[in-house]
């Protein structure tokens, strides 16, 4: 009997640099509010997962300790663990710019760094993760998918053997071996489990890459992808979201926010669909699957195409949602 398609909802959980992303030290980063979002961020996600009995993996950014200390993100981790959800490590080197003991750039990329500098960043991030989570991360993710060969060699050197970083809509790594759309593939002795990326036809006749994300993929599109992947006997799909996807904000400092109804409905419909169709789909997390997945690669489907009508519908829905505050 064919096993259910494994759906892994990954939640990048990080504080916001706000305007400080462009001008560090001139603007203050936004801490807890950028994740909790007046109850419409992290708590909404945890409630939705609990309501439909869905497992997910929360990737925790830890280098923010350089600015905020242990307590703010440490308390958020406690909420996630108390809810029974999985945690893994998210690395954003830009936070290391606030580190007093080093001279780090404000660049958020893990790609293009030398081995020694990157190792220091990854070791510090991993130590903080272990302090907050009382375990070592099994899986690591570079923010925005910015990776290169040195990244994989470095995480292997610090004893982490799985990554879920590549998302080809966000960043295209150098090297054909890193053009990963789905499945699992070995890169420099690391098992990479990329975010699911598909193709849709644009008005110029090209097929740009689109990474599956709650914030930018419509529910109709997600439903089509899940059903098609099931028919194709795809083994697993990893998709991306973050707590701030579920709110709208008028300014980068999160001072005025409201709930993002469209994105909230997308997550609820996804969770409900998986729950109601448990013979064909199952929600998994990395703590459940890492030991199994690390043993074998699976197909990298380079041309998983979605009809143009879904692309057009997505763009219209997202445009209206972004334009109208109360939509």
C-alpha positions as CSV (number, residue, x, y, z in Angstrom):
1,X,0.0,0.0,0.0
2,X,1.3,3.5,-0.9
3,X,2.4,5.5,2.1
4,X,0.7,8.9,2.6
5,X,2.5,11.9,1.2
6,X,4.5,13.5,4.0
7,X,3.8,17.2,4.4
8,X,6.3,19.2,6.6
9,X,5.2,22.7,7.6
10,X,8.4,24.6,8.5
11,X,8.0,27.8,10.5
12,X,10.9,30.3,10.4
13,X,10.8,31.9,13.9
14,X,13.0,35.0,14.1
15,X,12.8,38.6,15.4
16,X,12.7,41.5,13.0
17,X,15.6,43.9,12.3
18,X,13.0,46.3,10.9
19,X,14.7,49.4,9.4
20,X,17.8,48.2,11.1
21,X,18.3,45.7,8.3
22,X,19.3,48.7,6.1
23,X,20.9,50.8,8.8
24,X,22.2,48.8,11.8
25,X,22.5,50.7,15.1
26,X,20.3,53.6,13.8
27,X,17.1,51.7,14.4
28,X,16.1,49.3,17.1
29,X,15.2,45.7,16.2
30,X,11.7,44.4,17.1
31,X,11.7,41.5,19.4
32,X,8.7,39.5,20.9
33,X,6.1,41.6,19.2
34,X,7.3,40.6,15.7
35,X,6.7,36.9,16.5
36,X,3.6,37.1,18.8
37,X,1.9,39.8,16.8
38,X,-0.9,40.5,19.3
39,X,-1.9,36.9,19.3
40,X,-2.2,36.7,15.5
41,X,1.3,35.3,14.9
42,X,2.9,32.5,16.8
43,X,-0.2,31.8,19.0
44,X,-2.4,31.6,16.0
45,X,-0.1,29.1,14.3
46,X,0.2,27.0,17.4
47,X,-3.6,27.0,17.9
48,X,-4.2,26.0,14.3
49,X,-1.7,23.1,14.5
50,X,-3.2,21.9,17.8
51,X,-6.8,22.2,16.5
52,X,-6.1,19.9,13.6
53,X,-3.5,17.7,15.3
54,X,-0.7,18.8,12.9
55,X,3.0,18.4,13.6
56,X,5.4,21.1,12.3
57,X,9.0,22.1,12.7
58,X,9.9,25.6,14.0
59,X,13.3,26.9,12.9
60,X,14.5,29.0,15.8
61,X,16.9,31.9,15.1
62,X,19.3,32.2,18.0
63,X,21.9,34.9,17.1
64,X,19.4,37.5,18.2
65,X,20.8,36.8,21.7
66,X,23.6,39.2,20.7
67,X,21.0,42.1,21.0
68,X,18.1,40.8,23.1
69,X,19.8,38.4,25.5
70,X,18.4,34.9,26.3
71,X,14.9,35.7,27.6
72,X,12.8,36.9,24.7
73,X,13.4,34.1,22.2
74,X,14.0,31.7,25.1
75,X,10.4,32.3,26.3
76,X,9.1,31.8,22.8
77,X,10.9,28.5,22.5
78,X,9.2,27.4,25.8
79,X,5.8,28.1,24.2
80,X,6.6,26.1,21.2
81,X,7.9,23.1,23.1
82,X,5.0,23.3,25.6
83,X,2.7,23.0,22.6
84,X,4.5,19.7,21.7
85,X,6.1,21.0,18.4
86,X,9.5,20.3,17.0
87,X,12.3,22.9,17.0
88,X,15.4,23.1,14.8
89,X,18.0,25.8,14.1
90,X,17.7,28.9,11.9
91,X,20.9,30.8,11.2
92,X,20.8,34.6,10.4
93,X,24.4,36.0,10.5
94,X,23.2,39.6,10.4
95,X,22.4,39.5,14.1
96,X,26.1,38.8,14.8
97,X,26.7,42.4,13.9
98,X,25.6,43.2,17.4
99,X,28.1,40.8,18.9
100,X,30.7,42.8,20.9
101,X,33.4,40.1,20.8
102,X,33.7,39.9,17.0
103,X,33.7,42.1,13.9
104,X,30.8,40.7,11.8
105,X,29.2,42.4,8.9
106,X,25.4,43.1,8.8
107,X,25.1,40.8,5.8
108,X,22.5,38.1,6.5
109,X,24.0,35.5,4.1
110,X,25.7,32.3,5.0
111,X,27.1,32.1,1.5
112,X,30.3,33.8,0.6
113,X,31.8,33.7,4.1
114,X,35.2,32.1,4.9
115,X,35.2,28.8,6.8
116,X,36.6,30.2,10.1
117,X,34.1,33.1,10.4
118,X,31.1,30.9,9.4
119,X,32.1,28.2,11.9
120,X,32.2,30.7,14.7
121,X,28.7,31.9,13.8
122,X,27.3,28.4,13.5
123,X,28.9,27.2,16.7
124,X,27.5,30.2,18.7
125,X,24.1,29.7,17.2
126,X,24.1,26.0,17.9
127,X,25.2,26.5,21.5
128,X,22.4,29.0,22.2
129,X,19.9,26.6,20.6
130,X,21.0,23.8,22.9
131,X,20.7,26.1,25.9
132,X,17.1,27.1,25.0
133,X,15.9,23.7,23.7
134,X,18.0,21.3,25.9
135,X,19.0,19.4,22.8
136,X,21.3,19.7,19.8
137,X,19.7,20.7,16.5
138,X,19.3,17.8,14.0
139,X,18.6,20.1,11.1
140,X,19.9,23.6,10.2
141,X,18.5,26.3,7.9
142,X,20.3,29.2,6.5
143,X,18.0,32.3,6.3
144,X,16.7,33.1,2.8
145,X,18.3,29.9,1.4
146,X,21.7,31.6,1.1
147,X,24.1,28.7,1.0
148,X,27.3,27.5,-0.8
149,X,29.7,24.6,-0.6
150,X,31.5,26.1,2.4
151,X,28.2,26.2,4.4
152,X,27.7,22.5,4.0
153,X,31.3,21.7,4.8
154,X,31.1,23.8,7.9
155,X,27.9,22.4,9.3
156,X,29.3,18.9,8.8
157,X,32.4,20.0,10.7
158,X,30.3,21.0,13.7
159,X,28.4,17.7,13.7
160,X,25.1,18.6,12.0
161,X,24.3,16.3,9.0
162,X,21.0,17.6,7.6
163,X,20.0,21.0,6.2
164,X,16.7,22.4,4.9
165,X,17.9,25.6,3.4
166,X,17.5,25.6,-0.4
167,X,14.5,27.5,-1.7
168,X,15.2,28.4,-5.3
169,X,12.7,31.3,-5.5
170,X,14.6,33.1,-2.8
171,X,18.2,32.4,-3.7
172,X,19.9,30.3,-6.4
173,X,23.1,28.8,-5.0
174,X,26.1,28.4,-7.3
175,X,26.5,24.9,-8.7
176,X,24.2,22.5,-10.5
177,X,24.2,20.1,-7.6
178,X,22.4,22.7,-5.5
179,X,19.5,23.3,-7.9
180,X,17.1,21.3,-5.8
181,X,13.4,21.6,-6.1
182,X,12.1,18.8,-3.9
183,X,13.1,15.4,-2.4
184,X,16.4,14.9,-0.6
185,X,20.0,15.2,-2.1
186,X,23.5,14.8,-0.6
187,X,25.7,17.9,-0.8
188,X,29.2,17.5,0.6
189,X,28.1,14.7,3.0
190,X,25.0,16.7,4.1
191,X,21.5,15.6,3.3
192,X,19.7,18.7,2.0
193,X,15.9,18.7,2.2
194,X,14.9,21.7,0.1
195,X,11.7,23.7,0.3
196,X,9.3,22.5,-2.4
197,X,9.8,24.6,-5.6
198,X,7.6,24.3,-8.7
199,X,7.2,26.0,-12.1
200,X,4.3,28.1,-13.5
201,X,4.1,29.7,-16.9
202,X,4.4,33.6,-16.9
203,X,3.0,36.0,-19.5
204,X,6.4,35.9,-21.4
205,X,6.1,32.1,-21.8
206,X,8.9,31.3,-19.3
207,X,8.6,29.0,-16.3
208,X,10.0,30.9,-13.2
209,X,10.6,29.0,-10.0
210,X,8.1,29.4,-7.2
211,X,8.8,28.1,-3.7
212,X,5.8,26.9,-1.7
213,X,5.0,29.4,1.0
214,X,1.8,30.2,2.9
215,X,2.4,34.0,2.4
216,X,2.6,33.8,-1.4
217,X,0.9,30.6,-2.6
218,X,-2.9,30.6,-2.8
219,X,-4.9,27.8,-1.2
220,X,-6.2,26.6,-4.6
221,X,-2.6,26.4,-5.7
222,X,-1.5,24.4,-2.7
223,X,-4.4,22.0,-3.1
224,X,-3.6,21.4,-6.7
225,X,0.1,20.8,-5.8
226,X,-0.8,18.3,-3.0
227,X,-3.2,16.3,-5.2
228,X,-0.8,16.3,-8.1
229,X,2.2,15.3,-5.9
230,X,0.1,12.5,-4.5
231,X,-0.7,11.1,-7.9
232,X,2.9,11.3,-8.9
233,X,3.8,9.4,-5.7
234,X,6.0,12.2,-4.4
235,X,7.3,11.1,-1.0
236,X,7.4,14.4,0.9
237,X,6.9,18.2,0.5
238,X,8.4,20.9,2.7
239,X,6.7,24.3,2.8
240,X,7.6,27.6,4.5
241,X,5.8,30.0,6.7
242,X,6.6,32.4,9.6
243,X,4.5,33.9,12.4
244,X,4.5,37.3,10.8
245,X,2.8,35.9,7.7
246,X,-0.5,36.1,9.6
247,X,-0.6,39.8,10.2
248,X,-0.4,43.0,8.2
249,X,1.7,45.9,9.4
250,X,1.7,49.6,8.4
251,X,5.2,50.3,9.4
252,X,8.4,48.1,9.9
253,X,8.3,48.6,13.6
254,X,5.1,46.6,14.0
255,X,3.4,49.5,15.9
256,X,0.2,49.2,13.9
257,X,-0.9,45.6,12.9
258,X,-4.0,43.7,12.1
259,X,-4.7,40.1,11.3
260,X,-4.0,38.8,7.7
261,X,-7.3,37.0,7.1
262,X,-6.2,35.5,3.7
263,X,-3.0,33.9,5.0
264,X,-4.7,32.7,8.2
265,X,-7.4,31.0,6.1
266,X,-4.7,29.4,4.0
267,X,-3.1,27.7,7.0
268,X,-6.4,26.6,8.5
269,X,-7.5,25.1,5.2
270,X,-4.2,23.3,4.8
271,X,-4.3,21.8,8.3
272,X,-7.9,20.8,7.9
273,X,-7.2,19.1,4.5
274,X,-4.3,17.1,5.9
275,X,-6.4,16.1,8.9
276,X,-9.4,15.1,6.9
277,X,-7.4,13.1,4.3
278,X,-5.2,11.1,6.5
279,X,-5.1,8.1,4.2
280,X,-3.3,10.2,1.6
281,X,-1.5,12.9,3.5
282,X,0.3,13.1,6.9
283,X,1.9,16.0,8.7
284,X,5.5,15.3,9.9
285,X,8.3,17.1,11.5
286,X,12.1,16.8,11.4
287,X,12.4,15.2,14.8
288,X,10.2,12.4,13.5
289,X,11.8,11.9,10.1
290,X,15.5,13.1,10.3
291,X,16.9,9.7,11.2
292,X,15.0,8.0,8.4
293,X,15.5,10.7,5.8
294,X,19.3,10.9,6.3
295,X,19.7,7.4,5.1
296,X,18.5,7.8,1.5
297,X,18.0,10.4,-1.2
298,X,14.8,10.9,-3.0
299,X,13.8,12.3,-6.4
300,X,14.6,15.9,-7.3
301,X,11.6,16.8,-9.5
302,X,12.9,19.8,-11.6
303,X,9.8,20.4,-13.7
304,X,6.8,20.2,-11.4
305,X,4.4,22.5,-13.3
306,X,1.3,24.3,-12.1
307,X,-1.2,25.7,-14.6
308,X,-1.1,29.4,-15.4
309,X,-4.6,29.9,-14.0
310,X,-3.3,29.3,-10.5
311,X,-0.5,31.7,-11.0
312,X,-2.9,34.4,-12.2
313,X,-5.4,33.7,-9.3
314,X,-2.6,33.9,-6.8
315,X,-1.3,37.2,-8.1
316,X,-4.7,38.8,-8.0
317,X,-5.5,37.5,-4.5
318,X,-2.1,38.6,-3.1
319,X,-2.4,42.0,-4.8
320,X,-5.9,42.7,-3.3
321,X,-4.8,41.4,0.1
322,X,-1.8,43.7,0.1
323,X,-3.7,46.7,-1.1
324,X,-6.6,46.6,1.3
325,X,-5.9,46.7,5.0
326,X,-9.2,45.1,6.0
327,X,-9.6,42.6,3.2
